[in-house]
Amino acid sequence: MTRRGLFSAFSTGCLTLALEAQTVPKKTGARLPSKVGEFVAYLDPATENIVVRLTDPAHTSHVPAAQNRHVARRSQLLLLSNDRHGALAPFSLDLRTGTLRQLAETKALKPDTLLFDSADKSCLFIDGDLLIQVSLERGKAKTLAEGVDDFHMPGSRDEIVVMQKQKLARLESGRLVTLAEDAGSRGIVSPSGNACCFMRETSDADCSLNFVPLDGGSAKELARGKISCPTWNPDGYSVAFLRETISRESPVTELWEAALDGSGARLVTPTSRFATFSMNGNGSVFVGASRSKAQPHVILSLRAVRREMTLCEHKSSRPELVRPVFSANSQRVYFESDRHGKPALYTISVSQLVEATPAS
């Protein structure tokens, strides 16, 4: 498979026929689909792959944290924050029509926190220190908890873990049940909803990666070092993460994983200096954003063969905010970049490189 063979339809909506009509594009004379709404297609300068910009860079748009499920399973919706009406507010983007819909009025939205519930019928986010849930159908908002710094919910079972002043607590029937103290990060809930992983700062300025069962028990350490972006594998039995080390006086970023059974952490694959990453529906493929200034790319990494493939440039001034994620069926990648002005959302097809996975 060559890089020029990466092309398929953008969605089942307005751009479908135009993109399906594409032949292998060339740098000159390529036939790109016409602009539809705010959707604009262009040829990536590094790979000649078709990339579609989804939001207008005249306004600021942000994707949530990569561990937050913000691409719907059962509909063609994507969650984002946008400031087109002033302050940042939560929006949904219809990937069929390009329609942006504001979901709620907010005073101090934390854009990292947006996510879907398990049924894709409501979204949750933090506004100031309030944990808010909004019905996508009725637009009705309700406050679930107060005094919240951060939170996470996996999307399979609606187990919510909140962070309050370095304390992690499970939200259960309107009350908080403490899980762990001295947390340095929010708790990322496992796919099965029975445990969460979190970071703690250590005395040597590194971090320890820990997990704690949601039904009670003490926290256990899984790994230690300069660790970032903890992400559960889809099976829920291990946690993947980025670990940075120094080799020959140069920083090296590798992808590791640690199993809950206490067998220790193991190297999964080296990376091209990933700043963030996520994985497809079965954990066989990773997508990351490189922090390399010479090659600021969105990259696929294949677990089995430890091979990387460049999808496109991101050219973001802040690679840690690119946050590429797969669609629910693993056939598309969505990411953020400020390459054309203010931060905007982008997508690229990977359907000819990555096997489709069940969307639910």
C-alpha positions in Angstrom: 0.0 0.0 0.0 1.5 3.4 -1.0 0.7 6.6 0.6 -1.1 7.7 -2.5 -3.6 4.9 -2.0 -5.0 6.3 1.2 -8.2 7.8 -0.3 -11.8 7.1 0.4 -15.1 9.0 1.0 -15.1 11.6 3.7 -18.5 10.5 5.0 -21.9 9.4 3.9 -23.0 13.0 3.5 -22.3 15.9 1.2 -18.6 15.1 0.4 -19.2 11.4 -0.3 -19.7 11.4 -4.0 -16.9 14.0 -4.6 -14.3 12.1 -2.7 -15.3 8.7 -4.1 -14.8 10.1 -7.5 -11.2 10.9 -6.8 -8.5 9.1 -8.7 -5.0 8.9 -7.3 -4.3 12.6 -6.7 -1.3 14.4 -8.0 0.3 17.6 -6.7 -0.8 19.4 -9.8 -4.2 19.0 -11.5 -5.8 17.1 -8.6 -9.6 17.1 -8.5 -10.6 18.1 -5.0 -14.2 18.3 -3.9 -15.8 21.7 -3.6 -16.2 23.4 -0.3 -19.3 22.3 1.6 -20.2 24.4 4.6 -16.9 24.7 6.5 -15.5 21.5 5.1 -12.5 22.2 3.0 -10.4 19.4 1.4 -6.7 19.9 0.4 -3.7 17.8 -0.5 -1.3 17.3 2.3 2.1 18.8 1.2 4.1 15.9 2.8 2.2 12.9 1.5 -0.3 14.1 -1.1 -3.1 12.5 0.9 -6.5 14.2 1.1 -7.1 16.0 4.4 -10.4 17.6 5.1 -10.5 20.7 7.4 -13.8 20.5 9.3 -14.0 23.9 11.0 -13.2 27.5 10.0 -9.8 28.6 11.4 -11.2 32.1 11.8 -12.7 30.8 15.1 -11.0 28.7 17.7 -12.0 25.0 17.8 -10.6 22.4 20.3 -11.0 18.7 20.5 -11.2 17.2 24.0 -8.5 15.0 25.7 -7.7 11.9 23.6 -9.0 9.6 26.4 -12.4 11.2 26.2 -14.8 9.5 23.7 -15.9 12.5 21.6 -16.7 10.7 18.3 -20.1 9.1 18.5 -20.6 5.4 18.0 -24.2 5.5 16.9 -24.4 8.7 14.9 -22.3 11.0 12.8 -21.6 13.5 15.6 -18.3 14.8 17.0 -18.0 16.9 20.1 -15.8 20.0 20.2 -15.5 23.5 21.8 -15.8 26.6 19.7 -15.7 30.4 20.4 -17.7 31.7 17.4 -20.3 33.3 19.7 -17.7 34.7 22.1 -16.5 32.5 24.9 -15.7 28.8 24.3 -18.8 26.7 24.4 -19.6 23.0 23.7 -20.7 22.2 20.2 -21.6 19.1 18.2 -20.5 18.8 14.6 -22.7 16.7 12.2 -20.2 14.9 10.0 -22.9 14.3 7.4 -23.9 17.9 6.8 -21.2 19.9 8.4 -23.7 21.6 10.7 -22.4 23.0 14.0 -24.8 23.1 16.9 -24.1 24.9 20.2 -25.2 22.5 23.1 -25.1 24.8 26.1 -24.2 28.3 27.4 -21.1 28.1 29.6 -19.1 30.6 31.7 -15.8 28.8 32.1 -15.8 25.7 29.9 -12.8 23.3 30.3 -12.6 22.2 26.7 -10.5 19.1 27.5 -13.4 17.5 29.4 -16.1 17.1 26.8 -17.3 13.5 26.2 -20.3 11.4 25.2 -22.2 9.1 27.6 -22.5 5.4 26.7 -25.6 5.9 24.6 -24.5 9.0 22.7 -27.6 10.7 24.0 -25.9 13.3 26.2 -22.6 15.0 26.7 -20.7 15.8 29.9 -18.2 18.6 30.6 -16.9 20.9 33.3 -17.9 24.5 33.5 -15.9 26.3 36.1 -16.1 23.7 38.9 -19.4 22.2 38.0 -19.8 18.8 36.3 -22.6 19.3 33.8 -24.6 16.8 31.7 -26.6 18.0 28.7 -29.2 16.0 26.8 -28.4 16.2 23.0 -32.1 15.7 22.1 -33.7 18.2 24.6 -30.8 20.5 25.3 -31.6 20.3 29.0 -28.6 20.7 31.3 -28.2 19.4 34.9 -25.4 19.7 37.4 -24.1 16.3 38.6 -21.4 17.5 41.0 -19.8 20.7 42.4 -16.2 21.5 43.2 -14.8 19.3 40.5 -11.4 19.9 39.0 -11.6 17.1 36.4 -13.4 13.9 35.6 -13.6 10.9 33.3 -16.2 8.4 32.2 -15.4 5.5 29.9 -18.4 5.3 27.6 -19.3 1.6 28.1 -20.7 1.8 31.6 -21.4 5.3 32.9 -19.1 5.1 35.9 -17.8 8.6 36.7 -14.6 9.4 38.6 -14.0 13.0 39.6 -10.9 14.8 40.8 -11.2 17.2 43.7 -8.0 18.8 45.1 -5.8 15.8 44.4 -8.4 13.4 45.6 -10.1 10.9 43.3 -13.7 9.9 44.0 -16.4 7.8 42.4 -19.7 9.6 41.8 -22.4 7.2 43.0 -26.1 8.3 43.3 -25.1 11.9 43.8 -22.5 11.2 46.5 -18.7 10.9 46.3 -16.9 7.8 47.4 -13.1 8.3 47.8 -10.8 6.1 45.8 -7.4 7.6 46.2 -5.5 10.5 47.8 -2.6 12.6 46.5 -3.5 12.1 42.8 -1.5 14.1 40.3 -4.0 13.6 37.5 -7.6 12.7 37.0 -8.5 9.0 37.0 -9.0 7.4 33.6 -11.8 4.8 33.9 -11.3 1.4 32.3 -13.5 0.2 29.4 -15.3 -2.2 31.7 -15.8 0.5 34.3 -14.3 -1.5 37.2 -11.0 0.4 37.7 -9.2 3.7 37.0 -5.6 4.6 36.4 -4.0 7.9 37.5 -0.6 9.6 37.9 1.2 10.6 41.1 4.2 12.8 41.3 7.3 11.2 42.8 10.2 12.7 44.7 12.6 12.4 41.8 10.4 14.7 39.6 9.1 11.7 37.6 5.6 10.2 37.9 4.2 6.9 38.9 1.3 5.3 37.0 -1.2 3.7 39.4 -4.5 1.9 39.3 -7.3 1.5 41.8 -10.4 -0.7 41.7 -13.7 1.2 41.7 -15.3 -1.1 44.2 -12.6 -0.2 46.8 -9.1 -1.2 47.7 -5.7 0.4 47.8 -3.9 1.9 44.7 -1.2 -0.1 43.1 1.8 1.2 41.1 2.1 0.0 37.5 5.1 1.9 36.2 7.4 4.9 37.0 9.3 7.4 34.9 8.6 10.4 32.7 5.2 9.1 31.8 2.3 10.8 29.9 -1.0 10.1 28.1 -2.1 6.9 30.0 -4.7 5.1 27.9 -6.5 1.8 28.6 -6.1 -1.0 26.1 -9.6 -2.0 24.8 -9.5 -5.3 26.7 -9.3 -3.3 30.0 -6.5 -5.5 31.4 -3.6 -3.2 30.7 -2.7 0.5 30.4 -0.6 2.0 27.5 1.4 5.1 28.0 4.2 7.2 26.6 7.6 7.2 28.4 10.4 9.6 27.6 14.0 8.8 28.2 17.3 10.3 27.2 19.5 8.4 24.7 22.8 9.8 23.6 21.8 13.2 25.0 18.6 13.3 22.9 15.1 12.7 24.1 13.4 9.4 23.0 9.7 8.7 23.4 8.5 5.1 23.5 5.1 3.5 23.9 4.8 1.1 26.8 2.1 -0.8 28.5 1.6 -2.3 32.0 -0.7 -5.1 32.9 -2.9 -5.0 36.0 -1.7 -8.5 37.1 1.6 -7.1 38.4 3.8 -8.6 35.6 5.4 -5.3 35.0 5.7 -2.8 32.2 7.0 -3.7 28.7 8.0 -1.8 25.6 5.4 -1.9 22.9 7.1 0.2 20.2 9.4 3.1 19.7 7.8 6.3 18.4 8.7 9.3 16.3 8.6 11.5 19.4 4.8 11.2 20.0 3.4 14.0 22.1 0.0 12.3 22.3 -1.5 9.1 21.0 -4.7 7.0 20.9 -5.5 3.5 19.5 -8.0 1.9 17.3 -11.0 -0.2 18.4 -9.0 -3.4 19.0 -5.6 -1.9 20.1 -3.7 -3.1 17.0 -2.9 0.3 15.6 -1.8 3.5 17.3 -2.1 7.1 15.9 0.2 9.8 17.3 1.2 13.3 16.8 4.9 13.9 16.5 6.6 16.7 18.4 9.5 16.8 15.9 10.0 20.2 14.4 11.5 18.8 11.3 8.6 16.3 10.7 5.5 17.6 12.5 3.3 14.7 11.3 0.3 12.6 12.3 1.6 9.0 12.2 0.1 5.5 12.2 2.0 2.9 14.3 1.4 -0.8 13.8 1.7 -2.8 17.0 2.5 -6.2 15.5 5.4 -5.1 13.2 6.5 -1.9 15.0 6.2 0.1 11.8 5.2 3.7 11.3 3.4 5.4 8.4 3.1 9.1 8.0 -0.5 10.2 7.3 -0.1 13.9 7.0 1.4 17.0 8.4 -0.2 18.6 11.5 2.2 21.5 11.7 0.7 22.6 15.0 2.5 25.1 17.2 1.5 22.9 20.1 1.8 19.2 19.2 0.4 18.1 22.6 -3.0 19.6 21.5 -3.1 17.7 18.1 -4.7 14.7 19.9 -5.4 12.4 17.0 -8.2 9.8 17.6 -9.9 7.1 15.5 -13.5 7.1 14.5 -15.7 4.5 16.2 -15.1 2.0 13.3 -11.4 2.9 13.1 -11.7 4.1 9.5 -11.0 7.8 10.1 -8.6 9.9 12.2 -9.6 13.2 13.6 -7.2 15.8 15.0 -6.6 19.5 15.8 -4.1 21.9 14.4 -3.5 25.7 14.1 -1.6 25.4 10.8 -4.2 27.6 9.0 -4.8 30.2 11.7 -6.6 29.5 14.9 -7.0 25.9 16.1 -9.3 23.9 13.8 -10.4 20.3 13.4 -9.2 18.0 10.6 -9.8 14.5 9.4 -8.1 11.9 7.1 -9.2 8.5 5.9 -7.3 5.4 7.0 -9.8 2.9 5.6 -7.2 1.3 3.2 -4.7 0.9 5.9 -6.6 0.0 9.0 -9.1 -2.8 9.3 -12.6 -1.8 10.3 -13.6 -2.5 13.9 -17.1 -2.8 15.4 -18.5 0.7 16.2 -20.1 -0.4 19.5 
